[in-house]
Amino acid sequence: MKNIIIALLAASAFGPLGAQTLSPDLQIMLHEQQTTKHLTSTETSEKQSMRLYVRYSNLEALNGLSALGIQVLPEISSGYATAVVPMDKLAEAAKIPGIEYIERGGEPKLRMRYARAKAQIDQMHKDAWNMVGKGYTGKGVVVGIIDTGLEFTHVNFRDADGNLRIKRVWKQGGTGGAAPQKFGYGVEYNTADQIKAAVYDTPSQTHGTHVTGIAAGSERTTNLYGVAPDADIVFVSFGESNADIANAIRYIFDYADEVEKPCVINMSLGSHQGPHDGTSALDRVIDSMVGPGRIIVGACGNEGQNKLHINKKFSGTDLTLKTMLAFPTGSKYNEIDIWNRAGKSFTVQGVVVDNLKGKVLAKTDEHKASDTEGYALKSFYADDTGIEGYMIITSSLDPDTKCYNALVKVQCDQAADSRKFGLIIKGEDGDEINLWSVGTNDFINASKAGWTAGSTSGTMGEIGGTAKRIISVGSFNSSNIATPWWDPENAYQLAITTDIMSDFSSEGPTADGRMKPEISAPGMLVMSSVNTINITPDQVYGPRVQDTDGKYYYYDADAGTSMASPMVAGTIAAWMEAYPELTPEDALVGLREGAITDSHTGTCPNNKAGYGKLGAYYGLMALQEYYASNDKVINNIDSELKIWAIPSTGTIYTSLAGVDEPLTLTLYTIAGSKVASYTAAANGSINVSGMPHGIYVATATCSDRTARVKLAL
């Protein structure tokens, strides 16, 4: 049967089906759907629909979609909408004048005690050093969670009086209830009674309960409450498509607008399909939606040990890239997403390789990326090549960036130990390409000259890691201990080294060279709430809590950047309580200035730890200074003499271009009492780590120049 499918794929019309305006993955899906139609007597596959991103140039184009019976959802950003497109209407939709591009985006995939202490959450809750006027816990702020597997009635999401803190739920894949009026699909629960009656969004997952508990859990008896325990919660159980994420963001921010509260959204989701440079449809939507009082935080990914990325710069006579694809045991499918940076064309060829010799045994035709209406397809057989499977290669041109995107779909049914699928890519002088293994399998070279292995650099994911105004979060190991409720006298210590950066935490930079992640937070063995629906109680390595009705609720440890991201989202919610108009750029000031660096983070900033480890209290102090002054560096006399501090290291820096003579720096309390004086180079640093934490006025004099600033130390 497989050979029949391949033959029909080869015979089917890969030709003009609006291919120029369809992303490569949609081209492949459309051709496979046509093949299924040939093989079956039913047209069920044609009736399946997907929510897709649509880029359009005029409203007439959207009217054209509606005329085809396609449901067009509200605009999510200028020139972008999402639409519910039946497969049998996709080719026609792609041909409508004014429709510039239709894409699916990468399929989203799911990614406390010790954690709170190591990230200074407890100090922030209590204002431990009396530095910021009061403790902050996210009161009056909306925390949005886009995830799946949330037990709405878990005791961790109730206030002190037992009232539910979850204010809205949108189950995007739900049926049998009223959908949000603006979006028209799924089921919305918008009252406490509806949410309680629903109990959960799905019984098969617990990821959302764990993530939400970290960001905003409030049950205090376990001491495992979250970072913003007084915030309101809005939860969206996401659907199947990338476009659902954009709609979820709009839904949560619309609720925040309705109740007139600041809002931060956490997305512990990821994918490796996309350009990884901030230009994907979702990244553009994210960047357009955030701003004052609207921030999005994402997990950078758990592929820090996967060599799933290759970057290649073509120059001179070095115009060829060859790599092999690893298929671990049990792995059968993979997709390779290829993007160039210069807008020049390139060719892609699938090959079968004898990995013992580095010799190519069989190959597809070369596919030129600029041939957006063409394709390359070939099946391979074990008797001929030692490998059984097939490869399909398609491509498209991004209408905004004018860069080409090729997608290679690979199916490997069986292979001899000495056989590997591979790719040969030829480019033009001055061009640059990036490859990502969407299935996270490694690129390998089998130790053969001329073949290229993958790298862990650039492994941060789309959705949570690449937008220009999203805050991306990596992980460090915060704990190696778990104490199960059924054996509370024994703490189980695992062979995990604490405080180091987590091996699994994905790395930057983005394809356009930006540092990612911006910050790292506790992500290893973070204890939080889990569903009672799908757990085995005696396998839960955490405490349990009994509510007033006698029902037990459970906590367990989990690991991943999925756990680190809500630590930061909850911190930003607490900061928003103090500064409701906080922007993503303002939040980065707090994250950068409050970051804790040590021997494990290395020299920061970098593409593993970002600015360092989350220092929530230091960051809030830095924001207090920042908002008091409206600028990080304030000079009241001389604009060339600058003074700034890094509170986490107790270091003051000075800068005066072109001057070598000594500088005198004097510290005063806010009340004006002199507390210390130092002499240092005009361009250098001063160690003041022995000073008590607080807000100081620093005055620097050098020759005829004087500057005065407020600093948090």
Secondary structure by P-SEA (a helix, b strand, c coil): caaaaaaaaaaccccccccccccaaaaaaaaaaaaaaaacccccccccccbbbbbbccaaaaaaaaaacccccccccccbbbbbccccaaaaaaacccccccccccccccccaaaaaaaaaaaaacccccccccccccccbbbbbbcccccccccccccccccccccbbbccccccccccccccccbbbccaaaaaaacccccccaaaaaaaaaacccccccccccccccbbbbbbcccccaaaaaaaaaaaaaaaaaacccbbbbbcccccccccccccaaaaaaaacccccbbbbbbcccccccccbbbbbbccccccccbbbbbcccccbbbbbbbbcccccbbbbbbcccccccccccccccccccccccbbbbbbbccccccccbbbbbccccccccbbbbbbbbbbcccccccccbbbbbbcccbbbbbbccccccccccccccbbbbbccccccccccccccbbbbbbcccccbbbbcccccbbbbcccccccccccbbbcccccccccccccccccbbbbbbbccccccccccbbbbbcccccccbbbbbbcaaaaaaaaaaaaaaaaaacccccaaaaaaaaaaacccccccccccccccccccccaaaaaaaaaaaaaccccccccccccbbbbbcccccbbbbbbccccbbbbbbbbcccccccccccccccccccccccccbbbbbbbbcccbbbbbbbcc
